[in-house]
Amino acid sequence: MSLLIRGATVVTHEESYPADVLCADGLISAIGQNLEPPTGCETLDGSGQYLMPGGIDPHTHMQLPFMGTVASEDFFSGTAAGLAGGTTSIIDFVIPNPQQSLLEAFHTWRGWAQKSASDYGFHVAITWWSEQVAEEMGELVANHGVNSFKHFMAYKNAIMAADDTLVASFERCLQLGAVPTVHAENGELVYHLQKKLLAQGLTGPEAHPLSRPSQVEGEAASRAIRIAETLGTPLYLVHVSSREALDEIAYARGKGQPVYGEVLPGHLLLDDSVYRDPDWATAAGYVMSPPFRPREHQEALWRGLQSGNLHTTATDHCCFCAEQKAMGRDDFSRIPNGTAGIEDRMAVLWDAGVNSGRLSMHEFVALTSTNTAKIFNLFPRKGAIRVGADADLVLWDPQGTRTISAKTHHQQVDFNIFEGRTVRGIPSHTISQGKVLWADGDLRAEKGAGRYVERPAYPSVYEVLGRRAEVQRPTPVKR
C-alpha cells in the first residue's frame, strides 16, 4: 500500500517547506516536489494545509484499575479517539500492585493493549522495592523495550513511593540507561490535608484542590530533582501544574541538570473555580491530580513552554463516568481521579497557543510529538518527517473549526473538561503506518492495528551524563 500527500506545507520542529510526501509499507519513502505516484497509489490533496508528525501522547491511562473502579476508556476506544485528534502514538503506564511482579503486570497490560488502533509503548511504575524489582527492571529494559519508570510520590497507603524507593529505583535507572519519571505531590501532606478537611465537614469536590495545594507539588518536585541531581540521573516530571514546580525545574536546568517537564492543556487553560460549580457531578467531573490551579499558575505554565523549561504536552487521559465519580459523593477523597483529553490535546494547544501567538508552529510540533520522541528514544522513527521514519502523520487544517462536546467526541466518557470550547485548527486527516484512519470526520480506526513499540535504553542525555560522571569521578586521597 502507498499514499501520496500532495501540495501541503511540511512543518517539523525546526523547519517548514512545501513538498509532496510519499508513504509506502508503513514508512515515509520519499519527500520532494511533484512526486509521481506509484501504480495503485492513494493520493491526498494537502493544499492549504500543514503536514506534521503525528502526535505522541506520553501520558495516558487506558483501562486503568484505580480507586475501586476501572477507567471507562479501553485501549481501542482511547487510541481511536486519539486518531480523531491527530495523535498516532501513546505511552501508557503499567502500574503493578504493591508486592506484584513487574513482569506479571507488564504482560497483563500488554494483553489489554493488543486491541490498540495506533502504536503504543509503556512506562512501568515502581510501587514497591526489593531485589526482585531491581532484577525485573533490568529484564524489562533488556528484553521488552521499556526505558522509563514511573514513581508516584502521592497516593499514600496505595502506590506511593517513599524516598528510599526513589533512591533505589533512580540508582537502578542510572545503571540501566532508563529515564525515571515522577508524579510530584507530597503524599504525606495530601493525606494529612484530606483528613483535616473531611473533619471540618468539607466533603465535596471544592475540597479537592484544598487538599493538594501547589506547595505540595513544589516540595515533591524539589525533592525528586535533588535526588536525581545527587545520583546523576535525568528526570522527567509528569503533569506539571504549578508555578512552584516549574520554578524548581527552571532552577535545576539553569544549573545544567537534565530535568524535563510535561504539561496538560487543562492546566494551561482551566482554573480551580471549576470545583465550586453548584452541580456536584459537574464539579466532580474535573477532579484529577494535580488539580486545576488558581489563575496565576496558567500564565506561568505558558511561560514555561515559551522558555523551554517545559518540554512536552500530554493528557493524563484517564476517564471515569458520572456514575463512577459518584463513588465519592460523601467523601471527595474517594472521587476517582481522572479526566479525558486525548482527542482534544492538539487542537486545544494549537488554538490557545499558536493562534494566540504564544507558540510557533515549530514549537507546537516539538511539544506535541518530537520532544517526547527524543526524550524517550523514539526519534527519528517517531516525531519526524524524513525518509525512513514511520508514516505517522497529521494533515492539519489551520482554518478548520470544531466545538468540543461530550455529545460529539469519540472518547468513551460522558464528560469533557473543554465542553463548549470552539477551536480553530483541527486535523483533517490522520495517517498511521501510512494508512488514512481519520478523514474529514470519518474515523476508520482498526482494532488491533497498533503495534507495541520498543524503546531502546540510553537516550542521548546519557552520553552527556556519562562524560560528566567520568570527569567528576571521586578519587581517593593517597596518604
C-alpha positions in Angstrom: 0.0 0.0 0.0 1.2 3.5 -0.8 -0.1 7.0 -0.1 1.0 10.3 -1.7 0.2 13.6 0.1 0.4 16.4 -2.4 0.7 20.1 -2.0 0.9 20.5 1.8 3.4 22.6 3.7 5.6 20.2 5.7 6.1 21.5 9.3 8.6 19.9 11.6 10.1 21.0 15.0 12.7 23.1 13.1 11.6 24.0 9.6 8.7 24.3 7.2 8.7 23.9 3.4 6.3 22.9 0.6 6.7 19.2 -0.5 4.9 16.1 -1.5 5.4 13.1 0.8 5.1 9.5 -0.3 4.4 6.8 2.2 4.9 3.1 1.4 4.9 -0.1 3.5 4.2 2.0 6.7 7.2 4.3 6.2 8.0 7.6 4.6 9.7 6.6 1.3 10.2 9.9 -0.5 9.9 13.7 0.1 10.2 16.2 -2.8 8.5 18.3 -5.4 6.0 16.9 -7.9 6.5 13.3 -6.9 5.0 10.7 -9.2 2.5 8.3 -7.5 3.2 4.6 -8.0 0.6 2.4 -9.6 -2.4 2.0 -7.4 -1.3 4.7 -5.0 -3.9 6.6 -3.0 -3.5 10.4 -3.4 -4.4 13.0 -0.7 -4.7 16.7 -1.5 -3.0 18.8 1.2 -3.4 22.2 -0.4 -3.6 25.0 2.1 -2.8 22.7 5.0 0.2 21.7 7.1 1.7 18.2 7.2 3.2 17.4 10.6 4.4 14.4 12.5 1.6 12.6 14.2 1.1 13.5 17.8 2.6 11.4 20.6 0.8 11.4 24.0 3.4 10.4 26.6 0.9 10.0 29.4 -2.3 8.0 29.2 -4.1 5.5 31.4 -6.4 3.3 29.3 -8.4 0.7 31.1 -6.7 1.5 34.4 -7.9 -0.2 37.6 -7.9 2.7 40.1 -9.6 3.8 43.3 -12.0 0.9 43.3 -13.1 1.0 39.6 -11.7 0.8 36.1 -11.3 3.6 33.7 -14.1 3.7 31.1 -11.7 4.0 28.1 -10.1 0.9 26.8 -7.1 0.7 24.5 -9.1 0.5 21.3 -11.6 3.3 22.1 -8.8 5.5 23.5 -6.4 5.2 20.7 -9.2 5.6 18.2 -10.2 8.9 19.8 -6.5 9.9 19.7 -6.5 9.3 15.9 -9.5 11.6 15.6 -7.5 14.2 17.3 -4.2 13.8 15.4 -2.4 11.5 17.9 -0.8 8.5 16.4 1.1 7.0 19.3 0.7 6.8 23.1 2.9 5.8 26.0 0.7 4.3 28.7 1.5 3.1 32.2 1.9 -0.4 33.7 1.1 0.1 37.4 1.8 -3.1 39.4 0.1 -3.5 42.8 2.5 -3.3 45.7 4.3 -6.7 46.0 3.2 -7.7 42.5 5.8 -8.8 39.9 6.6 -6.0 37.4 6.8 -8.6 34.7 3.4 -10.1 35.6 1.8 -6.7 35.5 3.6 -5.8 32.2 2.2 -8.9 30.4 -1.3 -8.1 31.8 -1.2 -4.6 30.3 0.3 -5.9 27.0 -2.7 -8.2 26.8 -5.1 -5.4 27.3 -3.3 -3.2 24.7 -3.5 -5.7 21.9 -6.7 -4.1 20.7 -5.0 -0.7 20.2 -5.7 1.1 17.0 -2.4 3.0 17.0 1.2 2.4 18.2 1.8 2.3 21.9 4.5 1.8 24.5 4.7 1.6 28.3 6.3 3.3 31.2 6.3 0.9 34.2 5.6 2.2 37.7 7.7 1.3 40.7 5.2 0.8 43.6 7.4 -1.2 45.9 11.0 -2.2 46.2 13.0 -5.4 46.6 15.8 -7.2 44.8 13.2 -8.8 42.6 12.0 -5.4 41.5 15.6 -4.4 40.6 16.1 -7.6 38.6 12.8 -7.2 36.7 13.6 -3.6 35.8 16.7 -5.0 34.1 14.7 -7.6 32.2 12.1 -5.0 31.1 14.8 -2.8 29.7 16.9 -5.6 28.1 14.1 -7.7 26.7 10.9 -5.7 26.5 11.9 -2.2 25.2 11.0 -0.3 28.4 13.2 2.7 29.0 11.3 4.7 31.6 10.0 4.0 35.1 7.2 6.0 36.9 7.2 6.9 40.6 4.1 8.2 42.4 5.1 10.5 45.2 1.3 10.7 46.1 -1.4 8.2 47.0 -0.3 7.2 50.5 -1.3 3.7 51.6 -1.6 2.6 47.9 1.1 3.1 45.3 3.2 5.9 46.8 6.9 5.5 46.5 8.8 6.7 49.6 12.2 8.3 49.5 14.1 5.1 50.0 12.3 3.6 47.0 13.0 6.7 44.9 16.7 6.5 45.7 17.0 2.8 45.0 15.0 3.0 41.8 16.7 6.1 40.4 20.0 4.4 41.0 18.8 1.3 39.1 17.6 3.5 36.3 21.1 5.0 36.1 22.6 1.5 35.8 20.2 0.6 33.1 20.1 3.8 31.0 16.4 4.4 31.7 14.6 7.6 32.5 13.0 8.0 35.9 9.7 9.9 35.9 7.7 11.2 38.9 4.2 12.3 39.8 5.3 15.1 42.2 3.0 15.6 45.1 3.9 15.2 48.7 1.7 12.2 49.6 2.0 12.7 53.4 0.8 16.3 53.2 -2.1 15.3 50.9 -3.2 12.6 53.2 -3.0 14.9 56.2 -5.0 17.7 54.5 -7.6 15.3 53.2 -8.3 14.0 56.8 -8.3 17.6 58.1 -10.8 18.9 55.5 -13.1 16.0 56.0 -13.1 16.6 59.8 -14.1 20.2 59.1 -17.2 19.0 57.1 -15.7 19.7 53.7 -16.7 16.6 51.7 -17.5 18.0 48.2 -15.2 18.5 45.2 -14.4 22.0 46.3 -12.1 20.4 49.0 -10.1 18.5 46.4 -7.8 21.4 45.4 -7.5 22.5 49.0 -6.1 19.1 49.8 -3.5 19.3 47.1 -2.2 22.9 47.1 0.6 24.0 44.9 3.1 23.8 47.7 2.8 20.0 47.9 3.7 19.8 44.3 6.6 22.2 44.6 8.1 20.4 47.6 7.9 17.0 45.9 9.3 18.3 42.6 12.2 19.8 44.6 12.9 16.6 46.4 12.8 14.4 43.3 15.1 16.8 41.4 17.6 16.9 44.3 17.6 13.1 44.4 18.2 12.9 40.7 20.9 15.5 40.9 22.7 13.7 43.7 22.7 10.4 41.8 23.4 11.8 38.4 20.2 10.7 36.6 17.9 12.5 34.2 14.4 13.2 35.5 11.0 13.7 33.8 8.2 15.3 35.8 4.7 14.5 34.6 1.7 16.9 34.5 3.5 20.0 36.0 0.6 22.2 37.1 2.1 24.8 39.5 4.4 27.8 39.4 6.3 26.3 42.3 7.1 23.0 40.5 8.1 25.0 37.3 10.4 27.2 39.3 12.2 24.1 40.6 12.6 22.8 37.1 13.9 26.1 35.8 16.4 26.4 38.7 17.7 22.9 38.1 18.0 23.4 34.4 19.8 26.7 35.0 22.5 24.7 36.7 22.7 22.3 33.8 20.7 19.5 35.2 18.7 17.4 32.6 15.2 17.8 34.0 12.2 17.6 31.7 8.7 18.9 32.4 5.3 17.8 30.9 2.2 19.9 31.0 -1.5 19.2 30.2 -3.7 21.5 28.2 -6.2 21.5 31.0 -3.7 23.0 33.4 -2.9 25.7 30.8 -6.5 26.8 30.4 -8.7 25.9 33.4 -8.6 27.2 37.0 -9.8 26.0 40.3 -13.1 27.7 40.1 -14.5 24.6 38.3 -14.6 22.8 41.6 -17.1 25.3 43.0 -19.7 24.6 40.4 -23.1 24.3 42.2 -23.8 21.0 40.4 -21.9 18.2 42.3 -21.5 16.0 39.2 -20.0 18.8 37.1 -17.5 19.8 39.8 -16.6 16.1 40.3 -16.0 15.7 36.6 -13.0 18.0 36.9 -11.4 16.0 39.8 -7.9 15.0 38.8 -4.5 15.2 40.4 -2.8 17.6 40.5 -6.0 19.7 40.4 -6.6 22.7 38.3 -4.9 25.7 39.9 -5.6 29.4 40.6 -5.3 31.6 37.5 -1.7 32.9 38.2 -0.4 29.4 37.6 -1.7 29.2 34.0 0.4 32.1 32.8 3.5 30.7 34.5 3.0 27.4 32.6 2.7 29.2 29.3 6.0 31.0 30.1 7.5 27.6 30.9 6.6 26.4 27.4 7.9 29.5 25.8 11.2 29.4 27.7 11.9 25.8 27.1 11.6 24.7 30.7 8.5 22.6 29.9 9.1 20.2 27.0 6.1 18.0 26.3 2.3 18.1 26.3 0.3 15.1 27.4 -3.2 14.4 28.7 -3.1 12.0 31.6 -6.1 10.6 29.8 -8.0 8.6 32.5 -11.7 8.5 32.0 -14.4 8.0 34.7 -18.1 8.5 34.0 -20.5 10.3 36.3 -21.6 7.0 37.9 -18.0 6.2 38.8 -17.3 9.7 40.1 -20.4 9.4 42.4 -18.4 6.8 44.4 -17.1 9.9 46.3 -20.5 11.6 46.7 -19.9 11.9 50.5 -16.1 12.0 50.6 -14.2 13.9 48.0 -11.1 11.8 48.6 -13.0 8.8 47.1 -13.8 10.5 43.8 -11.9 8.6 41.1 -9.1 11.0 39.9 -9.0 11.5 36.1 -10.2 13.4 33.1 -10.2 12.9 29.3 -8.3 14.7 26.7 -6.5 12.6 24.1 -8.9 13.7 21.3 -8.6 17.4 22.2 -5.0 17.9 23.2 -3.6 19.0 19.8 -6.5 21.2 18.7 -6.7 23.0 22.1 -2.9 23.6 22.2 -3.0 25.0 18.6 -5.9 27.2 19.3 -4.7 28.6 22.6 -1.0 28.5 21.7 -0.4 29.0 18.0 -3.4 31.2 17.2 -2.7 33.4 20.2 1.0 33.9 19.2 2.2 32.2 22.4 3.8 29.4 20.3 5.2 29.0 16.8 4.1 26.1 14.6 7.6 24.5 15.1 7.2 24.7 18.9 3.8 23.1 18.6 5.3 20.1 16.7 8.1 19.8 19.3 5.6 20.0 22.2 3.1 17.5 20.7 5.5 15.0 19.2 9.2 15.5 18.6 10.4 16.3 22.2 8.6 13.2 23.5 10.3 11.1 20.8 13.7 12.5 21.7 13.4 12.2 25.5 12.1 8.6 25.3 14.4 7.5 22.5 11.9 7.1 19.7 13.4 9.7 17.4 13.7 9.8 14.4 11.4 6.7 14.0 8.7 8.9 15.5 8.3 12.6 15.7 10.0 13.3 12.4 9.2 13.7 8.7 12.1 12.2 7.0 12.7 9.2 4.7 12.7 6.0 6.7 10.6 7.4 9.6 7.3 5.8 10.4 4.5 7.2 8.2 2.6 8.6 11.2 1.4 12.0 10.1 -1.3 14.5 10.6 -2.7 16.8 7.9 -3.6 20.0 9.8 -6.3 22.4 8.6 -5.4 25.7 10.3 -8.9 27.2 9.4 -11.0 24.2 10.3 -13.1 24.6 13.4 -14.7 22.2 15.9 -16.8 22.8 19.0 -15.8 20.4 21.7 -18.5 18.5 23.5 -19.1 15.2 25.3 -22.1 14.7 23.0 -19.9 14.5 19.9 -16.4 13.4 20.9 -15.1 9.9 20.3 -13.8 9.5 23.9 -15.7 6.8 25.9 -16.7 9.1 28.7 -19.7 11.3 29.4 -17.8 14.5 30.4 -15.4 16.8 28.7 -13.4 19.4 30.6 -13.3 21.7 27.5 -17.1 21.4 26.9 -18.4 24.2 24.6 -15.0 25.5 23.6 -14.7 26.2 19.8 -11.2 25.6 18.5 -9.7 26.8 15.2 -7.1 24.5 13.8 -8.0 20.8 13.6 -6.7 17.6 11.9 -8.4 17.0 8.6 -6.6 13.6 8.1 -4.6 11.4 10.4 -2.3 8.8 8.9 -0.9 5.9 11.0 1.5 3.4 9.4 0.8 5.0 6.0 -3.0 4.5 6.3 -5.6 7.2 6.5 -7.5 6.4 9.6 -9.3 9.8 10.1 -10.6 11.7 7.1 -12.7 14.8 7.5 -14.8 13.4 10.3 -14.7 9.8 9.2 -13.0 7.6 11.8 -11.6 4.4 10.3 -9.7 3.0 13.3 -8.9 -0.7 13.1 -8.9 -2.7 16.3 -5.5 -4.4 16.8 -3.7 -2.4 14.1 -1.5 -0.7 16.7 2.0 -2.1 17.3 3.9 -2.3 20.6 6.9 -0.1 20.1 10.1 -0.9 21.9 12.2 2.0 23.2 16.0 1.4 23.4 17.8 2.2 26.6 20.3 5.1 26.9 18.6 8.1 25.2 21.1 10.7 24.1 21.1 12.5 27.5 23.0 9.6 28.9 26.0 10.4 26.7 26.3 13.8 28.4 25.7 12.3 31.9 28.3 9.6 31.3 31.0 12.1 30.4 30.0 14.3 33.3 30.3 11.4 35.7 33.7 10.4 34.4 35.0 14.0 34.8 33.6 14.3 38.3 34.5 10.8 39.4 35.9 10.9 43.0 39.4 9.7 43.7 40.9 8.5 46.9 43.5 10.6 48.7 46.9 9.0 48.8 48.3 9.2 52.3 
